[in-house]
Each structure stands twice: as structure tokens, then as C-alpha cells.
Amino acid sequence: MRATRLRAVIAAGAVTALTIGLAGCADSDRDNGGGEGSASGGTFIFAGAGDPKNFDPIFNDDGESFRPIRQLYDTLVTHKPGTAELVGGLAESWENDPSGKVWTFKLRQGVKFHDGTALDATAVCANFDRWYNMKGEAAQSQMIYYQDVFGGFAGSPDAVYDNCKAQDASTAVVTMKKYKGAFPGAFALTAFSIVSPEAIKKYDGDTVTQNGDSFSYSAFANEHPTGTGAFTYGGWNKATGEITLNKNPDFWGDKAKVDKMIIKIIKDENTRKQELRAGTVQAIDYPAPADRKALAGEGYKVLDRPAFNILYLGINQKNPKLKDLRVRQAIAYALNRAQLVQTKGPGGAAVADQFLPSTVLGYAPDVQKYEYNVDKAKQLLSEAGATGLTLNFYYPTEVTRPYMPNPQEIFTVLANDLQAAGIKVNGVPRPWNGGFKDDVQQFGKQDLHILGWTGDYNDPGNFVGTFFGRAKPEFGDDAMTEMFTAIGKADATVDQAGKKTAFEQVNRDLASKWLPAVPIWHAPPAVVTTKNVEGLVPSPLTAETFNTVSLTK
């Protein structure tokens, strides 16, 4: 593909730092390559760990929703399978001007949406304009990725997007109001998948309503998702917990090898494992740490992904007591994170001292560390006048995340640590979608919570910018304008050496001056398949597509 020097520099290091191959299944049967006995057709059943929210990419930000979405849609830019290297998606090539504000995409020709309409520059621009001009507080509140990357909507002084023009049918030119370091990596975000403009109109795609703490979505999002992906939507049977995806015979790329894929929602970890052993599913995600070696020993393929994620304990400064830095530092000192990693972490997990992996630009090895020290925690609480503190600690149920294999167990260990330091903890378990995520990220009901992130692309803004680049209910940090400004300036630095220096200082200050959350660990998640599954390529971004999967006879 064509690429300017700026794009090449931004992406530098992504390939070497995050490349994995089929040899990543070191603990397993390595035959992963479509050899003798491989066959096309059949149904591939993957055990999902939780319900998706809906199937409209722009209104989602979690992995369980993105798993089916990635099969149904495509992005302009994507990743080479098994790596974080940027390659062409719906755009065969792209380039930017020297300012980094004007991006020109050369689109693949002959691509059609599942409804038969053409993928062209007008359709691409309709997507960018749709996001920018989205109306309604309810809809905008659910566009977390858009706000993180594009800053705001039409009329907002923080908006990054300016316009998109169809230069011709196969050339879309996207102009930004200012340079942002997220690009071009952010063009590969699943949330920015390109959808059919005609289907959006037909099925009222922009309609999002809120009733109390609940959100409702359109017929497009729930029943008629329409993209260009390798699979088409076949329905979600909520009674059986099965999402059906059918092979798209008109897919522009490598067509799916199976006729059908089913994502079977199995929220209990042990049940997923049992169904794998029974052969009623062919793949499970995020096995418990203790199960990885056992399943490999039984002949299942355990495919490791690199640890490109973070688990953190979020602290909501809406609680006046938590506005005091000393209280937040006390919480950090109270946590025995090294023991948590040893007892509950997946193999290869490591204690985190900042909010991005060491392979990402801007990682600072000299940040302030918070070694386990109960006495120090108690001293800081006393100095802050916060002895006898009681906090509501929210954690998700019925879900397993790549950075959080068992939320209940992790909560229990952390809560015990806090109580040993004199902080009373009220545990508040909530279901993942329609409960925990809304309570934490939309309404800010919690004092503490556990949550995390798997990186979408190799850039510091995708980690610390996503978390702390603007005020969020999750952290109740509206007054931390110094933090928002510093992150914004670092992200807007075009020179990569200057950007590295700026983000290193941001990470130092996050640890010593601001501490809106406490980093817990980086953990390598795995995916496990039966012996007859061939061609599944694990992604360091947990962004697998399944058109490569075949089943042996």
C-alpha cells in the first residue's frame, strides 16, 4: 500500500512488538494448518462469554459485542492476521498529507454491502457524517470510542472531524480539524466499521432511547445489521443464547470456509469448559489459569495471545473522600498485587505499574511504584481524615474478559486487601451489559470498580487517552483539567521523539500526581479449540475474524 513517512513512523514498532504466529500455541497440538483431512463447510460453534449489547458498531465498546460485529462488518484499515500491523481493509491503500490532517482512501472496487448496495466513497463519507452529526444525548452517550478518538460532535469546539468528500467513486478524502496521533491506527477500530447507509435509513439506525438506566436500540442494531463482512446476520435466539452468522458468498476477500458460525453465549466459565469437552462447542475464550495446562494435556489447542492489555481498579472522585490524593494512594498501597498475580493471574501475567504495556511508545520505567504496604495505607488514610471509610465496590458478573478471567475472585482478593487496611467494602455485583457497564461508565454510581482494556492499536493515546483524556463518569475526574490538557498535548505532538517524551511524563504524573485508578496487571489471554479446528489465528488485539477457520472431518 502507499504510505507517507508520517504513517510509517506512527506504526513503527507495532509489527515487531505484537507479531504472533501459529507457533504461539506452545502448550498445544501445533497442527493448525489445513492439512490432510481438512474440509470446507459445516458449522463452527464458538462459546461467547457474555451477551452483546447490539450489532451496530458505533454504539459498542466491549469485546463480546465486537466478536460478532467483526464478522459482519469491515473497517477501512485493518490488521494483518496475528499481528498489530496495519494493512488495507475496505481501503486498498491510504495516505495523508504532511500535516496529518487530510487522509485519502483508495477503496476496493466491486464491494457490496449485504443488502446489495455498493460500497463507494459516498457510502464511506455517509458513515463519517453520521457519526459526527449524531443527535440525541442517549445516542451520543453510547458512542464512547467516537468521543475518545474524535473529541466531540457537530458544534463541539473539541471535535476533530471536519468533513469527508467523495473525490470519485473509489476515493474518499477525510479532513480533520487538527492532527491526532490516533490515526491511522484508529481507522481500524471495530467501532468505526463501515455500515450500509441505506440500511441505516431503512431501519432507523440512529434511534437510541433511554428509560432510566436502560438503553434501547434500533431495528438496524438489533435485527438488521448490514455490513460488508465475511458473514451475514442470521439472527439471535435469546432463548438458546445463540447468534447465527451465515457465510457471505459475495464477500470481497477470502470467503469463509465454514457454511455457518454460531456464537453460543455461555456465561459460566465451567460450563464453557464442559461444553468444549463434550464437543458441543469447538472453541472457548479466556480459560481459567488453572485450566490452560489441563486442557493442553488433554489434546486441546491452547492458542496464546501476547499480553496487550491492562486490568485496573477505578476510583470515582465523585465521592468527596476520594478526591484526596492521599486516599487514592492509600488504596494503591493496600493492594497486594504481586500475590494477586501469583494466585489468580493467567500464566505469564505481570504486575502493572502504569496503564499501558512496556511495548507501547511513552512507557516510563521510572514511574512512582506502589509496593504493598498496609501500614503506609493506614497512615495516609489517617492523615487524610478518612479512617473508617466505607466504599461501594462494583464488579461484573456472568462474564470473563481477556484481562479479567474471574471478576468475582479478583474482587474478593482486592476487597480483602482493602479491608485489612481499614476500608470497609460493600460489594455490588452487576451483570456486564445492561448493568455494570452502564452503572460505571454512564452513571458513575460506584466508588471503586474493576475494569480493563485490550489495546486496539499500538499507540499510547489508545490506552491513557482513552481512559483519562477527558472527563468521564467512570472516574468522576471532571476537575482534573491539567491531566486532560497534558494528554491532549501529548497526543497532538507530531514529532515522535517529542511524543514519546510527552507521554512518558504523562505516565509519571498519572502515577504520582493524579492517580485516577490503580493499574493491576497485564495478562496474556488464550483461546482454546478442539483438535478438528484449523486456521484460527489468535490476535494480540483479541480481534479474531473467523473466515479462516475450517473443520477437519
Disulfide bonds with the S-S distance in Angstrom:
Cys125-Cys164 2.08
